[in-house]
């Protein structure tokens, strides 16, 4: 499948560099348009009808998210590019969407292009974008997209009781009793969720502090979650955990 691409980037050098990389090293990609501002992007995208848009998150005239929220419809894949803005990157990760850090690495670019070629479920992809746009307009990220064996699960972060590590996999335990197995390391979700009232209390556990029922001192200490599951806590995490719980009261 060939891809018609548009690049939205306000820096001339970055725009031309990405265009050259796509045309020389990404087979099956045709760059059909360039935009340097929110206004230009809103004019060119509906007319050109691209398959994929490489969208700089931070533009002088606004953000890539401003473009997405103002378009009447989104019938294309989005690959975000950025040099900074940790909050925006976290929002993109929450939605399981692709992004590229500047300066753009050729192999990462090629991988993102190949992934875009394989996207088939338009409805599911649009839900990922919707999750992103909902999160980016809130002071705290509220929804996360989890890639499971069956597809994608979209859940509110307050539905998560805890996450348990299992090698290169992570199991999400939800308040409704459901468990979701995701093929990513727990560390990645720790980085996403630590400012959402989540805390890594053990090598194997990342817990939602708001879902803690009690802490038991006996037997070396352990945590009981609201569903009565028992979670281990590392000795060196106890003081930090108890301090964090006090702050929630």
C-alpha positions in Angstrom: 0.0 0.0 0.0 1.4 3.4 -1.1 0.9 6.4 1.2 0.2 10.0 0.3 1.8 12.1 3.0 1.6 15.7 4.2 4.2 17.2 6.5 3.1 19.9 9.0 6.3 21.5 10.4 7.1 25.2 11.0 10.9 24.9 10.8 12.1 25.0 7.2 15.1 22.8 7.8 13.2 20.1 9.7 10.4 20.1 7.1 12.8 19.7 4.2 14.9 17.1 6.1 11.8 14.9 6.8 10.7 15.3 3.2 14.0 14.1 1.9 14.1 11.1 4.3 10.6 10.0 3.3 11.3 10.4 -0.5 14.7 8.7 -0.4 14.5 6.0 2.2 10.8 5.2 2.7 9.5 3.1 -0.2 5.9 3.7 -1.2 5.6 7.2 0.3 4.7 10.3 -1.8 4.9 13.7 -0.1 2.0 15.6 -1.6 2.0 18.7 0.5 3.8 20.8 3.1 2.3 23.1 5.7 4.1 25.5 8.1 1.2 26.6 10.3 -2.1 25.6 11.7 -3.9 27.7 9.1 -2.0 26.2 6.1 -2.6 22.7 7.5 -6.3 23.3 7.8 -6.4 24.5 4.2 -4.3 21.7 2.6 -5.3 18.6 4.5 -9.1 18.5 3.5 -8.2 19.2 -0.1 -5.3 16.8 -0.5 -6.9 13.9 1.3 -3.6 12.3 2.6 -3.2 8.8 4.0 -0.8 10.0 6.7 0.2 13.3 8.2 3.5 13.9 9.9 2.4 16.5 12.5 4.8 18.6 14.6 3.2 18.9 18.1 4.5 22.4 18.7 4.0 25.0 16.0 4.5 28.8 16.3 0.9 29.3 15.4 -0.5 26.7 17.8 -0.2 22.9 18.1 -0.9 19.8 16.1 -3.7 19.1 18.4 -5.4 22.4 17.4 -5.4 21.2 13.8 -6.9 17.8 14.7 -9.7 19.4 16.8 -10.6 21.9 14.0 -10.7 19.5 11.1 -14.3 18.4 10.1 -13.2 14.8 9.8 -10.0 12.8 10.2 -9.5 10.1 7.5 -5.8 9.7 7.8 -3.1 8.3 10.1 -1.1 10.8 12.3 2.6 10.4 13.2 3.6 13.1 15.6 7.0 14.7 15.6 8.4 16.7 18.6 11.6 17.9 20.2 10.2 18.4 23.6 6.9 18.8 25.7 6.9 15.7 27.9 3.2 16.2 28.7 2.3 15.9 25.0 4.5 12.8 24.5 2.8 11.2 27.5 -0.6 11.9 26.0 0.4 10.3 22.7 1.7 7.3 24.6 -1.5 7.0 26.5 -3.3 6.7 23.2 -0.9 4.1 21.8 -0.2 6.4 18.8 3.1 6.9 17.1 5.5 9.8 17.6 9.0 10.6 16.5 11.6 12.5 18.5 13.7 15.1 16.7 16.3 14.8 15.3 14.4 12.0 13.5 16.0 8.6 13.5 15.7 6.9 10.0 15.0 3.4 11.3 12.2 4.8 13.7 10.8 6.7 10.7 10.7 3.6 8.5 9.1 1.6 11.3 6.4 4.2 11.8 5.7 4.3 8.0 5.4 0.5 7.8 3.0 0.5 10.8 0.9 3.2 9.1 0.6 1.1 6.0 -0.8 -1.8 8.1 -3.6 0.1 9.9 -6.9 -1.4 8.7 -9.4 -0.7 11.5 -10.3 3.0 10.9 -13.0 3.1 13.6 -10.5 1.7 16.2 -7.8 4.2 15.1 -10.2 7.1 15.4 -11.0 6.0 18.9 -7.3 6.3 19.7 -7.2 9.8 18.3 -10.3 10.7 20.3 -8.7 9.4 23.5 -5.7 11.6 22.7 -7.7 14.7 22.2 -9.7 14.1 25.3 -6.6 13.7 27.4 -4.7 16.7 26.0 -7.4 19.1 27.0 -7.5 17.9 30.6 -5.1 18.9 33.4 -4.4 15.2 34.1 -4.5 12.4 31.6 -7.7 10.5 32.2 -7.9 7.7 29.7 -5.4 5.1 28.4 -5.4 2.9 25.3 -4.0 -0.6 25.9 -2.9 -2.8 23.0 -4.1 -6.3 23.8 -4.1 -9.5 21.7 -7.6 -8.8 20.6 -7.1 -5.2 19.6 -7.3 -2.1 21.8 -9.0 -1.5 25.1 -9.9 2.1 26.1 -10.1 2.5 29.9 -10.3 5.3 32.4 -7.2 5.4 34.6 -9.4 5.5 37.7 -10.8 2.0 36.7 -7.3 0.5 37.3 -6.7 -1.1 40.6 -3.1 -2.2 40.0 -0.7 -3.5 37.4 1.4 -6.6 37.8 4.6 -7.4 36.0 5.2 -10.7 34.3 8.4 -10.7 32.3 7.9 -8.5 29.2 4.1 -8.4 29.9 1.9 -6.4 32.2 -1.4 -7.4 33.6 -3.9 -4.6 34.3 -6.4 -5.5 37.1 -9.6 -3.4 36.9 -12.2 -2.6 39.4 -14.9 -4.5 37.5 -12.9 -7.7 37.9 -11.5 -7.7 34.4 -7.8 -8.4 33.7 -6.0 -7.2 30.6 -2.7 -8.6 29.4 -0.5 -6.2 27.5 2.9 -6.9 25.9 4.8 -4.0 27.4 7.1 -3.8 30.4 5.6 -2.5 33.7 8.3 0.3 33.6 6.7 1.9 30.6 3.4 2.2 32.4 5.1 3.4 35.6 6.5 6.3 33.6 3.0 7.1 32.2 1.0 6.8 35.4 3.2 8.0 38.3 1.5 11.4 38.4 -2.0 9.8 38.2 -2.0 8.7 41.9 -0.1 5.5 40.9 3.0 4.3 42.7 5.5 1.5 42.0 5.6 -0.3 45.4 7.4 -3.4 44.3 9.3 -4.7 41.3 6.1 -6.6 40.3 3.4 -4.0 41.3 2.3 -0.6 40.3 -0.8 0.4 42.3 -3.6 3.0 42.2 -3.2 4.7 45.6 -6.9 5.6 45.5 -7.8 1.9 45.4 -5.9 0.9 48.5 -8.1 -0.6 51.2 -5.5 -1.0 54.0 -1.8 -1.6 54.8 -1.0 -4.5 57.0 2.3 -4.4 59.0 2.5 -8.1 59.9 4.4 -10.6 57.7 6.8 -8.0 56.6 4.0 -5.7 55.5 1.6 -5.9 52.5 -1.2 -3.9 50.9 -4.8 -4.9 50.5 -6.6 -3.4 47.5 -10.3 -2.6 47.3 -11.0 -5.9 45.6 -9.2 -7.7 48.5 -6.2 -8.7 46.3 -3.0 -8.7 48.3 0.0 -6.7 46.9 3.6 -7.1 48.1 5.5 -3.9 49.1 9.3 -3.6 49.1 10.9 -2.6 52.3 12.5 0.5 50.8 9.1 1.6 49.4 7.1 1.5 52.7 7.9 5.0 54.0 7.3 6.6 50.6 4.0 4.7 50.2 2.7 5.7 53.7 3.7 9.3 53.0 1.8 9.3 49.7 -1.3 7.8 51.4 -1.2 10.5 54.0 -1.3 13.1 51.3 -4.4 11.6 49.8 -6.4 11.9 53.1 
